[in-house]
Amino acid sequence: MTQLADKDLTETFWDRLEDCRTGMLVIDGRAVPMSHYVDESQRELWFITAKGTYMAEHAKGGQAHYVLCNDKEGLYASLSGRLTPEINKEKLDEYWSFIAASWYEDGKQDPDVLLLKLSLDHGEVWTSKGGAKFVYEIAKANLTDEKPDIGEHFEVRF
């Protein structure tokens, strides 16, 4: 495992993360499926939730984790950081979609809408070659004494 990611691996992480849509947000050992929105420049992930949910009630600026497993993009990650509730109209406008709208009667103006911001501090990341490249590496390993080259494993500090 690479101790800290080099620039190319970090870029690969952000590129693939942008194309992933869901993961499990974990606070105090409880995991909930959530869709994330990426703000790479600030090293943040944003979530749209409702006031009164477990995540909203427990997002008090403490540590949280976000776990991704996306075979299609070849990205597997365990990310950690500080989770805080936010009222940010600009971010809400940026991330609002027809999917989010389906949860809220009054759309973006619904009084229950709340954003959660995960300010990332550390991550452990695995990237795979995926698809046909993965199958090729497994087949090659079974025909030779070589271990399959299925991707990278590294840590990222944000």
N, C-alpha and C positions, 0 to 999 in steps of 0.2 A: 504494500500500500504506500502510495506517495503521502508523506506526512502533511504537507500543505500543497495545495494545487498550484500548478504553474498557470500562467496567463491563458494558454490555449485550453487547458482543462476547465478553467473557470468560465471561459467564453462558451465552451460546449455545454456546461451546466446551465447557464442563463438561456442559451438558445433553445435547449430542449425543454427547460422549465416553461418558457413562453408558450410552447405548444401543448403542454399538459393542462388539463382543466380541473382535475379533482385529486383530493388526497384525504387523509384523516388528520384532523386537528385534535391535539391531545392536551388537556389541562387536568392536572391532578389525577392522572391515570385513566381518565375517561376520554374515549375517542369518538369523534363525530365526523361523518363525511361532510366535506365542505369544498366548494369551488373557490379557487384563489385567483387573484389578479396581481400581476407582477409590476412592481416599480423598481426596475433594476438600478436606476440612478441613485435611489435612496436605500437600496438593499432591503426592501420591504415587500411583504405580501399582504394583500388586503382581502377581506372577506365581507360579504353582505349577510347580515343575520337580523334577527328580530329581538327587540328588547324582551326580557323575560325568559329567553332560552338559557340553557345551562351555560353555553359558551359566553353569552352576553353577561350573565350574572357573575361568572368567575374570571372574566378578563379584567383584572384589576392592576395590570402592570407587572404581573408575575411572569415566570417562565412558562413557556408553552412549547410544544413540539408539533411539527407538521411532517407527516410521513407520506411519501409518494411511491407508487409502484406503477409504472407505465411501460408495458411491453412494447407498444407501438413506437414510442419515442426512445426506448432503450434508456430510460432514466429511473433510477431507484435512489431515494434520498431520505435521510432523516435530518430534518432541519430544526434548529432551536433558536429561540429569541424571546424578547419581551412582548407580551400581548396586551394591547390597550384598546379600550373602546374609544371611538372617534366620531365626532360629528364634523364632516368635511364635505360640503356641498360640491366642491370641484371634483373630488375623487368619486363621489357618488354619481355625478353626471358622467364622468369618464368610464366608469365600470358598469353602469346600469344597462340592462339588456332585457329583451322580451322574456328571457328565462327568469330573471329576478322579478320582473313585473308580475309573473304568474303567482307569486307568493304574497303580494301586497295589494289589497283592495284599492287603495288610493295612490298606487304607484310610488314614485320617489317621495311624494309628500306624505305618505302614510306615517303616522306618528310612531309606529313600531319599528321602522327601518333604522338599523344601526350598523355602522362599519366597525370592523375590528382590524387593527393594524398589528402585524407581526414584524417587529424590527429584528431582523436576523442577526445573530452573532456567530453561529457556528453551524456547520453541516458536514455530514458524512455522505458521500456520494458514490454511486456505482453507475457506470454507463456501460451499455452493452452494444454490440454491433447489430443485434437484432436480425430478424427475418432470415433470409437465405445465408447471410454471412455466419450467423449463429449456427445454423444447421450444418454448414460446411465445416466449421471448426470442431463441432461435436463428432461428425463423421470422421474427420481427419484424425482426431484424438483416439478414436476407437480402432483405427487402422495402423496407428503408429504408437510409439511410446511417449509422445509429446502431450502435454496438457493443452487443453483448448485455450486459445487467446480470445476471450469473450468480451474484453473491454477493460476499463480502468476503474480503480477504486482509490478515492482520495478524500482528503479533508479540505474544507473551505472555511476560512475565517472572513467574516464580513466587516 
